[in-house]
Every structure is written in structure tokens, then in C-alpha cells.
Amino acid sequence: MFTIRKDQLDALEDSWRADFYRRMAGRLREFLPEQTAPLDDAALLARVADGDRRARRYGIETERGIVQFLGLTFMAGPRFDEIPQVQAYLRFPDLHPDRKMDILVDYLVKHPPQ
């Protein structure tokens, strides 16, 4: 019987996560070139990792939802989710996390922060 040990699973997870962060950083550079230009690759990857952890606190786990959350960290500020009204919205239990992100992104596109 084939058994995968926890340390092997952790190594696979770390590898997958590093690849995911690189892809997310590439998408951010593509779609938000002005906002990401001041960051070198290491700083952008650190920002992606922080945003990923923050997004997951709100149940945002799909690639689409995470990239939207990351985009908002550049459009509305790296800690936009700490704004009490935004935090209450993100914690609202009656909407799927991806739907919440769609609504929030649509709102900010129509009403950009000053």
C-alpha cells in the first residue's frame, strides 16, 4: 500500500502555494502595472502571500476570489478589509464569498476610492 506522510503533503502544499503566488503576482503585474511597478518581485510575492492569508480568513478560497481580493489590496489599500464596514460585509454569512467579491469589485469600479 502506498502511504503519503504528512511532511510529504506539506512539501506538496508549499510547492503548490509558491506556484500559485507566482501566478497571482504575474496576473497583478499584467492587470495593475502602475500599482505593482513600485514593488520588486520579492515584495510583490510577500504582498500576495499576505493577501491570500487575509482572503482565506473570510472564506475566499477560489483562485478568482483571491485574485479579486488581491486586486482590491492595490485599488483600495493593503488593509482594506480592516475597514469596519468592509469587514462586516466580508463576514456576512448569507452570501457565497465569491459573490461578495464580485459585488465589492463592481462597486469599487463604479465608485473608486478618492
OpenMM code with the backbone's topology and positions (N, CA, C; nanometers):
from openmm import Vec3, app, unit

residues = "MET PHE THR ILE ARG LYS ASP GLN LEU ASP ALA LEU GLU ASP SER TRP ARG ALA ASP PHE TYR ARG ARG MET ALA GLY ARG LEU ARG GLU PHE LEU PRO GLU GLN THR ALA PRO LEU ASP ASP ALA ALA LEU LEU ALA ARG VAL ALA ASP GLY ASP ARG ARG ALA ARG ARG TYR GLY ILE GLU THR GLU ARG GLY ILE VAL GLN PHE LEU GLY LEU THR PHE MET ALA GLY PRO ARG PHE ASP GLU ILE PRO GLN VAL GLN ALA TYR LEU ARG PHE PRO ASP LEU HIS PRO ASP ARG LYS MET ASP ILE LEU VAL ASP TYR LEU VAL LYS HIS PRO PRO GLN".split()
positions = [
    Vec3(0.0831, -0.1180, 0.0000),
    Vec3(0.0000, 0.0000, 0.0000),
    Vec3(0.0880, 0.1250, 0.0000),
    Vec3(0.0456, 0.2234, -0.0735),
    Vec3(0.1175, 0.3494, -0.0881),
    Vec3(0.0681, 0.4481, 0.0171),
    Vec3(0.1598, 0.5047, 0.0949),
    Vec3(0.1228, 0.5989, 0.2003),
    Vec3(0.1997, 0.7292, 0.1803),
    Vec3(0.1281, 0.8390, 0.1913),
    Vec3(0.1920, 0.9704, 0.1846),
    Vec3(0.1989, 1.0253, 0.3255),
    Vec3(0.3191, 1.0593, 0.3673),
    Vec3(0.3389, 1.1130, 0.5012),
    Vec3(0.3004, 1.2606, 0.5070),
    Vec3(0.2740, 1.3084, 0.6278),
    Vec3(0.2356, 1.4484, 0.6462),
    Vec3(0.3425, 1.5429, 0.5940),
    Vec3(0.4697, 1.5138, 0.6173),
    Vec3(0.5759, 1.6023, 0.5693),
    Vec3(0.5788, 1.6066, 0.4167),
    Vec3(0.5423, 1.4966, 0.3513),
    Vec3(0.5354, 1.4962, 0.2054),
    Vec3(0.4173, 1.5814, 0.1570),
    Vec3(0.3034, 1.5690, 0.2248),
    Vec3(0.1875, 1.6514, 0.1907),
    Vec3(0.2184, 1.7995, 0.2121),
    Vec3(0.2877, 1.8310, 0.3206),
    Vec3(0.3248, 1.9699, 0.3480),
    Vec3(0.4174, 2.0241, 0.2394),
    Vec3(0.5118, 1.9418, 0.1933),
    Vec3(0.6033, 1.9841, 0.0868),
    Vec3(0.5270, 2.0088, -0.0432),
    Vec3(0.4303, 1.9228, -0.0734),
    Vec3(0.3485, 1.9426, -0.1936),
    Vec3(0.2666, 2.0704, -0.1824),
    Vec3(0.2085, 2.0932, -0.0660),
    Vec3(0.1300, 2.2145, -0.0431),
    Vec3(0.2170, 2.3387, -0.0588),
    Vec3(0.3366, 2.3372, -0.0018),
    Vec3(0.4279, 2.4514, -0.0132),
    Vec3(0.4647, 2.4778, -0.1589),
    Vec3(0.4898, 2.3722, -0.2332),
    Vec3(0.5239, 2.3863, -0.3748),
    Vec3(0.4064, 2.4426, -0.4534),
    Vec3(0.2869, 2.3892, -0.4274),
    Vec3(0.1677, 2.4386, -0.4958),
    Vec3(0.1448, 2.5857, -0.4623),
    Vec3(0.1579, 2.6209, -0.3348),
    Vec3(0.1329, 2.7585, -0.2914),
    Vec3(0.2346, 2.8541, -0.3547),
    Vec3(0.3615, 2.8171, -0.3614),
    Vec3(0.4629, 2.9030, -0.4232),
    Vec3(0.4303, 2.9269, -0.5707),
    Vec3(0.3877, 2.8223, -0.6403),
    Vec3(0.3491, 2.8372, -0.7811),
    Vec3(0.2269, 2.9272, -0.7936),
    Vec3(0.1292, 2.9082, -0.7060),
    Vec3(0.0084, 2.9907, -0.7050),
    Vec3(0.0448, 3.1380, -0.6839),
    Vec3(0.1323, 3.1670, -0.5894),
    Vec3(0.1727, 3.3049, -0.5633),
    Vec3(0.2415, 3.3666, -0.6849),
    Vec3(0.3256, 3.2904, -0.7526),
    Vec3(0.3918, 3.3419, -0.8735),
    Vec3(0.2895, 3.3742, -0.9820),
    Vec3(0.1902, 3.2866, -0.9991),
    Vec3(0.0857, 3.3126, -1.0991),
    Vec3(0.0044, 3.4356, -1.0625),
    Vec3(-0.0290, 3.4497, -0.9345),
    Vec3(-0.1067, 3.5655, -0.8913),
    Vec3(-0.0266, 3.6940, -0.9109),
    Vec3(0.1014, 3.6903, -0.8785),
    Vec3(0.1865, 3.8079, -0.8980),
    Vec3(0.1916, 3.8457, -1.0463),
    Vec3(0.2010, 3.7471, -1.1338),
    Vec3(0.2015, 3.7736, -1.2776),
    Vec3(0.0721, 3.8373, -1.3241),
    Vec3(-0.0397, 3.7882, -1.2738),
    Vec3(-0.1691, 3.8461, -1.3113),
    Vec3(-0.1814, 3.9891, -1.2606),
    Vec3(-0.1343, 4.0139, -1.1394),
    Vec3(-0.1396, 4.1501, -1.0864),
    Vec3(-0.0520, 4.2441, -1.1686),
    Vec3(0.0661, 4.1990, -1.2059),
    Vec3(0.1538, 4.2829, -1.2890),
    Vec3(0.0877, 4.3111, -1.4244),
    Vec3(0.0181, 4.2126, -1.4781),
    Vec3(-0.0481, 4.2288, -1.6075),
    Vec3(-0.1649, 4.3276, -1.5993),
    Vec3(-0.2499, 4.3126, -1.4978),
    Vec3(-0.3724, 4.3916, -1.4908),
    Vec3(-0.3588, 4.5214, -1.4109),
    Vec3(-0.2592, 4.5297, -1.3247),
    Vec3(-0.2385, 4.6502, -1.2444),
    Vec3(-0.0916, 4.6943, -1.2526),
    Vec3(-0.0436, 4.7233, -1.3745),
    Vec3(0.1004, 4.7522, -1.3899),
    Vec3(0.1473, 4.8749, -1.3120),
    Vec3(0.0677, 4.9802, -1.3087),
    Vec3(0.1099, 5.1009, -1.2373),
    Vec3(0.1180, 5.0775, -1.0866),
    Vec3(0.0211, 5.0039, -1.0343),
    Vec3(0.0165, 4.9814, -0.8899),
    Vec3(0.1245, 4.8843, -0.8438),
    Vec3(0.1627, 4.7900, -0.9295),
    Vec3(0.2625, 4.6903, -0.8890),
    Vec3(0.4052, 4.7304, -0.9254),
    Vec3(0.4218, 4.8304, -1.0128),
    Vec3(0.5554, 4.8707, -1.0578),
    Vec3(0.6511, 4.9068, -0.9443),
    Vec3(0.6049, 4.9754, -0.8384),
    Vec3(0.6994, 5.0113, -0.7321),
    Vec3(0.7544, 4.8917, -0.6534),
    Vec3(0.6926, 4.7753, -0.6669),
    Vec3(0.7347, 4.6582, -0.5887),
    Vec3(0.8266, 4.5682, -0.6703),
    Vec3(0.9364, 4.5257, -0.6089),
    Vec3(1.0175, 4.4236, -0.6755),
    Vec3(0.9467, 4.2893, -0.6593),
    Vec3(0.9976, 4.1861, -0.7242),
    Vec3(0.9289, 4.0569, -0.7232),
    Vec3(0.9111, 4.0006, -0.5826),
    Vec3(1.0133, 4.0136, -0.4992),
    Vec3(1.0035, 3.9592, -0.3630),
    Vec3(0.8957, 4.0326, -0.2829),
    Vec3(0.8901, 4.1642, -0.2951),
    Vec3(0.7891, 4.2417, -0.2222),
    Vec3(0.6491, 4.2095, -0.2736),
    Vec3(0.6354, 4.1919, -0.4043),
    Vec3(0.5042, 4.1574, -0.4591),
    Vec3(0.4612, 4.0191, -0.4121),
    Vec3(0.5516, 3.9234, -0.4120),
    Vec3(0.5176, 3.7893, -0.3636),
    Vec3(0.4778, 3.7929, -0.2163),
    Vec3(0.5458, 3.8751, -0.1368),
    Vec3(0.5096, 3.8880, 0.0045),
    Vec3(0.3700, 3.9480, 0.0180),
    Vec3(0.3395, 4.0443, -0.0663),
    Vec3(0.2061, 4.1063, -0.0623),
    Vec3(0.0991, 4.0067, -0.1058),
    Vec3(0.1305, 3.9251, -0.2052),
    Vec3(0.0367, 3.8212, -0.2493),
    Vec3(0.0126, 3.7213, -0.1363),
    Vec3(0.1195, 3.6771, -0.0703),
    Vec3(0.1059, 3.5805, 0.0395),
    Vec3(0.0207, 3.6391, 0.1522),
    Vec3(0.0440, 3.7646, 0.1861),
    Vec3(-0.0346, 3.8285, 0.2915),
    Vec3(-0.1812, 3.8388, 0.2488),
    Vec3(-0.2053, 3.8811, 0.1255),
    Vec3(-0.3421, 3.8923, 0.0762),
    Vec3(-0.4136, 3.7589, 0.0719),
    Vec3(-0.3417, 3.6552, 0.0349),
    Vec3(-0.4000, 3.5201, 0.0320),
    Vec3(-0.4440, 3.4785, 0.1718),
    Vec3(-0.3576, 3.4992, 0.2701),
    Vec3(-0.3929, 3.4645, 0.4094),
    Vec3(-0.5143, 3.5455, 0.4556),
    Vec3(-0.5159, 3.6725, 0.4229),
    Vec3(-0.6260, 3.7598, 0.4632),
    Vec3(-0.7559, 3.7157, 0.3962),
    Vec3(-0.7509, 3.6861, 0.2672),
    Vec3(-0.8708, 3.6437, 0.1936),
    Vec3(-0.9276, 3.5152, 0.2532),
    Vec3(-0.8427, 3.4212, 0.2850),
    Vec3(-0.8880, 3.2931, 0.3377),
    Vec3(-0.9578, 3.3072, 0.4732),
    Vec3(-0.9248, 3.4125, 0.5483),
    Vec3(-0.9943, 3.4369, 0.6756),
    Vec3(-1.1437, 3.4606, 0.6546),
    Vec3(-1.1780, 3.5077, 0.5358),
    Vec3(-1.3184, 3.5363, 0.5041),
    Vec3(-1.3824, 3.4260, 0.4207),
    Vec3(-1.3150, 3.3129, 0.4100),
    Vec3(-1.3692, 3.2009, 0.3340),
    Vec3(-1.3465, 3.2126, 0.1844),
    Vec3(-1.2669, 3.3082, 0.1417),
    Vec3(-1.2371, 3.3265, -0.0010),
    Vec3(-1.1245, 3.2303, -0.0350),
    Vec3(-1.1567, 3.1284, -0.1136),
    Vec3(-1.0591, 3.0232, -0.1393),
    Vec3(-1.0403, 2.9904, -0.2859),
    Vec3(-1.1272, 3.0417, -0.3736),
    Vec3(-1.1100, 3.0127, -0.5160),
    Vec3(-1.0048, 3.1066, -0.5737),
    Vec3(-0.9432, 3.0646, -0.6824),
    Vec3(-0.8429, 3.1487, -0.7471),
    Vec3(-0.9038, 3.2824, -0.7882),
    Vec3(-1.0234, 3.2773, -0.8440),
    Vec3(-1.0905, 3.4004, -0.8866),
    Vec3(-1.1125, 3.4947, -0.7676),
    Vec3(-1.1656, 3.4422, -0.6584),
    Vec3(-1.1910, 3.5249, -0.5413),
    Vec3(-1.0636, 3.5824, -0.4823),
    Vec3(-0.9589, 3.5028, -0.4789),
    Vec3(-0.8322, 3.5503, -0.4216),
    Vec3(-0.7703, 3.6578, -0.5087),
    Vec3(-0.7733, 3.6398, -0.6414),
    Vec3(-0.7150, 3.7427, -0.7281),
    Vec3(-0.7965, 3.8711, -0.7183),
    Vec3(-0.9275, 3.8611, -0.7013),
    Vec3(-1.0081, 3.9819, -0.6822),
    Vec3(-0.9706, 4.0500, -0.5501),
    Vec3(-0.9569, 3.9715, -0.4453),
    Vec3(-0.9184, 4.0268, -0.3154),
    Vec3(-0.7826, 4.0953, -0.3277),
    Vec3(-0.6879, 4.0299, -0.3941),
    Vec3(-0.5548, 4.0885, -0.4125),
    Vec3(-0.5625, 4.2185, -0.4907),
    Vec3(-0.6441, 4.2201, -0.5950),
    Vec3(-0.6609, 4.3428, -0.6720),
    Vec3(-0.7118, 4.4563, -0.5848),
    Vec3(-0.8043, 4.4239, -0.4954),
    Vec3(-0.8582, 4.5263, -0.4053),
    Vec3(-0.7525, 4.5783, -0.3083),
    Vec3(-0.6543, 4.4954, -0.2749),
    Vec3(-0.5479, 4.5449, -0.1863),
    Vec3(-0.4677, 4.6546, -0.2550),
    Vec3(-0.4668, 4.6541, -0.3890),
    Vec3(-0.3979, 4.7599, -0.4624),
    Vec3(-0.4906, 4.8764, -0.4951),
    Vec3(-0.6174, 4.8493, -0.5166),
    Vec3(-0.7120, 4.9546, -0.5521),
    Vec3(-0.7611, 5.0320, -0.4303),
    Vec3(-0.7811, 4.9634, -0.3191),
    Vec3(-0.8420, 5.0257, -0.2012),
    Vec3(-0.7491, 5.0295, -0.0803),
    Vec3(-0.6320, 4.9714, -0.0918),
    Vec3(-0.5360, 4.9720, 0.0181),
    Vec3(-0.5072, 4.8323, 0.0691),
    Vec3(-0.3840, 4.8070, 0.1122),
    Vec3(-0.3428, 4.6721, 0.1518),
    Vec3(-0.4225, 4.6135, 0.2677),
    Vec3(-0.4838, 4.6975, 0.3464),
    Vec3(-0.5623, 4.6508, 0.4603),
    Vec3(-0.7081, 4.6964, 0.4481),
    Vec3(-0.7563, 4.7040, 0.3246),
    Vec3(-0.8933, 4.7497, 0.3012),
    Vec3(-0.9948, 4.6690, 0.3807),
    Vec3(-0.9631, 4.5417, 0.4041),
    Vec3(-1.0572, 4.4548, 0.4749),
    Vec3(-1.0683, 4.4869, 0.6241),
    Vec3(-0.9839, 4.5764, 0.6748),
    Vec3(-0.9934, 4.6163, 0.8150),
    Vec3(-1.0885, 4.7336, 0.8354),
    Vec3(-1.1380, 4.7936, 0.7266),
    Vec3(-1.2390, 4.8979, 0.7375),
    Vec3(-1.3629, 4.8301, 0.7962),
    Vec3(-1.4165, 4.8797, 0.9066),
    Vec3(-1.5250, 4.8086, 0.9757),
    Vec3(-1.6419, 4.7674, 0.8855),
    Vec3(-1.6857, 4.8556, 0.7965),
    Vec3(-1.7983, 4.8216, 0.7093),
    Vec3(-1.7613, 4.7107, 0.6109),
    Vec3(-1.6402, 4.7160, 0.5586),
    Vec3(-1.5941, 4.6122, 0.4657),
    Vec3(-1.5806, 4.4799, 0.5395),
    Vec3(-1.5238, 4.4847, 0.6581),
    Vec3(-1.5070, 4.3625, 0.7361),
    Vec3(-1.6417, 4.2992, 0.7700),
    Vec3(-1.7378, 4.3803, 0.8085),
    Vec3(-1.8716, 4.3275, 0.8383),
    Vec3(-1.9320, 4.2635, 0.7131),
    Vec3(-1.9145, 4.3281, 0.5994),
    Vec3(-1.9653, 4.2746, 0.4735),
    Vec3(-1.8984, 4.1409, 0.4411),
    Vec3(-1.7661, 4.1360, 0.4522),
    Vec3(-1.6943, 4.0124, 0.4195),
    Vec3(-1.7298, 3.8980, 0.5145),
    Vec3(-1.7722, 3.9296, 0.6343),
    Vec3(-1.8110, 3.8265, 0.7307),
    Vec3(-1.9592, 3.7906, 0.7239),
    Vec3(-2.0354, 3.8627, 0.6436),
    Vec3(-2.1784, 3.8368, 0.6307),
    Vec3(-2.1997, 3.6944, 0.5808),
    Vec3(-2.2746, 3.6120, 0.6534),
    Vec3(-2.2814, 3.4694, 0.6227),
    Vec3(-2.3746, 3.4299, 0.5075),
    Vec3(-2.4628, 3.5183, 0.4628),
    Vec3(-2.5663, 3.4763, 0.3681),
    Vec3(-2.5278, 3.4864, 0.2209),
    Vec3(-2.4057, 3.5240, 0.1898),
    Vec3(-2.3595, 3.5284, 0.0512),
    Vec3(-2.2346, 3.4427, 0.0373),
    Vec3(-2.2222, 3.3761, -0.0763),
    Vec3(-2.1010, 3.2996, -0.1047),
    Vec3(-1.9832, 3.3970, -0.1148),
    Vec3(-1.8671, 3.3607, -0.0634),
    Vec3(-1.7515, 3.4512, -0.0672),
    Vec3(-1.7188, 3.5043, -0.2071),
    Vec3(-1.7309, 3.4210, -0.3098),
    Vec3(-1.7025, 3.4700, -0.4453),
    Vec3(-1.8037, 3.5747, -0.4889),
    Vec3(-1.9286, 3.5568, -0.4513),
    Vec3(-2.0323, 3.6551, -0.4859),
    Vec3(-2.0044, 3.7877, -0.4153),
    Vec3(-1.9602, 3.7796, -0.2899),
    Vec3(-1.9248, 3.9007, -0.2167),
    Vec3(-1.8152, 3.9778, -0.2906),
    Vec3(-1.7143, 3.9038, -0.3390),
    Vec3(-1.6044, 3.9697, -0.4087),
    Vec3(-1.6530, 4.0322, -0.5391),
    Vec3(-1.7387, 3.9622, -0.6134),
    Vec3(-1.7927, 4.0190, -0.7376),
    Vec3(-1.8629, 4.1515, -0.7101),
    Vec3(-1.9470, 4.1535, -0.6084),
    Vec3(-2.0228, 4.2743, -0.5737),
    Vec3(-1.9283, 4.3861, -0.5304),
    Vec3(-1.8302, 4.3532, -0.4474),
    Vec3(-1.7371, 4.4541, -0.3975),
    Vec3(-1.6531, 4.5124, -0.5109),
    Vec3(-1.6040, 4.4285, -0.5990),
    Vec3(-1.5247, 4.4766, -0.7130),
    Vec3(-1.6114, 4.5651, -0.8028),
    Vec3(-1.7316, 4.5206, -0.8337),
    Vec3(-1.8214, 4.6017, -0.9170),
    Vec3(-1.8463, 4.7384, -0.8535),
    Vec3(-1.8693, 4.7392, -0.7226),
    Vec3(-1.8938, 4.8654, -0.6537),
    Vec3(-1.7722, 4.9580, -0.6648),
    Vec3(-1.6532, 4.9036, -0.6404),
    Vec3(-1.5329, 4.9884, -0.6425),
    Vec3(-1.4977, 5.0353, -0.7834),
    Vec3(-1.5331, 4.9577, -0.8845),
    Vec3(-1.5109, 5.0035, -1.0222),
    Vec3(-1.5989, 5.1256, -1.0499),
    Vec3(-1.7224, 5.1213, -1.0002),
    Vec3(-1.8161, 5.2317, -1.0208),
    Vec3(-1.7905, 5.3490, -0.9269),
    Vec3(-1.7317, 5.3220, -0.8107),
    Vec3(-1.7082, 5.4247, -0.7088),
    Vec3(-1.5636, 5.4123, -0.6571),
    Vec3(-1.4656, 5.4474, -0.7389),
    Vec3(-1.3259, 5.4300, -0.6946),
    Vec3(-1.2936, 5.5144, -0.5721),
    Vec3(-1.2065, 5.4616, -0.4851),
    Vec3(-1.1643, 5.5399, -0.3678),
    Vec3(-1.0940, 5.6677, -0.4122),
    Vec3(-1.1133, 5.7720, -0.3374),
    Vec3(-1.0522, 5.9023, -0.3720),
    Vec3(-0.9108, 5.9103, -0.3217),
] * unit.nanometer
topology = app.Topology()
chain = topology.addChain("A")
for resn in residues:
    res = topology.addResidue(resn, chain)
    for name in ("N", "CA", "C"):
        topology.addAtom(name, app.Element.getBySymbol(name[0]), res)
